[in-house]
Amino acid sequence: MKHFIFTIIFVLIVQIPAFSQTCVKVDSVYSTMKIKEFKDRNILFGVKQITEEVLSEKYSLCDNNATSVKVEITRVGTPSTSFRIAGVGAATETTQILLKLHFGDKIIDGIGESETTASYAFVELKEGKVPFSKSSIGIAMKKAIINAVNKIQWDI
């Protein structure tokens, strides 16, 4: 009977850490790029909330005794491609975001992309640019954060 009780206690003690979640807190969001706005939008807008949303799927969000998380946006770019044949054409603009997620003492790179496409016939795009949706920055940002969070591994 003693052996059974010790076995039960041992199993409970060993499994309790397996069910506990790591406590995290998003301390700061900053950019190391020279520009702070992109297409008339502050690139830092909403990044903390997106990061907390993504992290909350795997970790507990709390203020005390939490692992510090910082988001560093390193690059935002919009490579584009277009073609035009006899007045008919299409243009595609891809919003790319590169970031570094500082998770405790680890630094994890993340990349996210969002694509916007415009097709046209017998009209010109204004300044040759694709009509830009501000949500494409948010979509690319969330994909970059998800990409980085999925790379986090704990040393056990």
N, C-alpha and C positions, 0 to 999 in steps of 0.2 A: 504494500500500500504506500509506504514512504517513497519507493522508487517511482510509482505512478504520479504522486503529488509533485516530486521534484521534476519529473519530466514535463508535467503541465506547466509549472512555474517557468522552467527553462524555455519552453516553446513560446509562452506569452512574452517573456522578456526579450527574446530574440526577435519576435515579430512586431513589437511595438514601434521600433525605429523604421521598419519597412513601410508602415502605414502613415507615418508622420510626413508632412510636406515641408519643404524648405520655405522659410519665410523670406520674402524679398521686398525691397522698396525702391522705386524709381526716384533717385536723388536729383538727377539733373539731365537736361537735354541741351546740347549745344552743337554748334557747327564750327568746323575748322576751315570752311570755305571762305573766300573773300567776299562773296556776295551773300547777303542775308535774305534777299527776296528773290523769288523765281516766278516769272509771269504774273507780277503784281500780287504775290502771295508770300507771306512770311513762311519760310520753309520749316520753322520750328512749331508752327501752329498745329496743335492736336497730337503731336508726337508722343507726349507723355501719356495721354489717354489711350492711344493705340498700343503703346508698350505695356501699360498696365492690363489692358484687355487680353493681349496675347499671353502675357506671363501668368495671368490668373487661371488659365486653362491647365497649367502644370504646377504652379506654385501658389502659396498663400501670400496675399498682400498684407503687410502689417508695418507698423512704425517702429516698434521696439525689437531689438536683437535681430534685425533683418540684414540679409545680404544686400549690400549696396549695388544698385544697377544704374549705370550712366549710359546715355545714348549719344554717340558722337557721329554727326552726319559729315561725311568726308567728301561726297561728290553727288551732284545732281546734274544730269545731262539729258539732252533730247536729240539723239541722232535721228535724222529723217531721211526718207527715200521718197522719190516721186517719179512718175512717168506721164507723158502726154503724147497721144497719137491722134492727129486729125481732130483736135478740139475735145477729145475725151481723155480723161486721165484720172489718176488716183495719187494720193499722197498718204504716207504713214509716218507718224511721229511716235517714237518710243520714249517714255519717261523712265530713266534709269536712276536708281538711288543706291549709293554705296554707303554703308555705315559700319561703325564699330560698336559692339555692345560690350561695355565694361561690366562684367558680371563677377563681383567680388574681385579676386586677383587675376581673373581670366579675361582675355580680350578676344572676342569672336567677331569675325567679319560677316556681314550680311549684304545680300544684293537683292533688289526687287525691280521688276519692270512692269510697265503698263503701256499698252499700245492704243493709239487713237488713229483711225483711218477715215479719210474723206474721199469720196468719189465725186467726179464732176463731169459735166458735158457742156461745152461751149461757154464756159464761164471761167474767170480767173480766180484763183484763191488770193485773198488779200495778202499782199507781200509774199506770196508763195508759201504761206504758212498754213498748216492744218488747223482748223478750228479746235481750240484747246479747251478741254474740260478740266477745271481745277480739281475734280475728284481723281484724276489720273495720278496726281502727286500722292494723295492719300492711299490709293490702291497700291502704288509702287512702294510707298513707305511701309505699309502693313506687310507686304510680301517680303521686304528686306528684313523686317523685325522677325517675322515667322521663320525666315531662313536662318537667322542668327540664333534664335531660341532653340530651334531644332538641332543645332550643332552643340549645344551645351551638354557636357558630360561631367558627372561628378566622380571624383576619385574616392573610392570606398575603401 
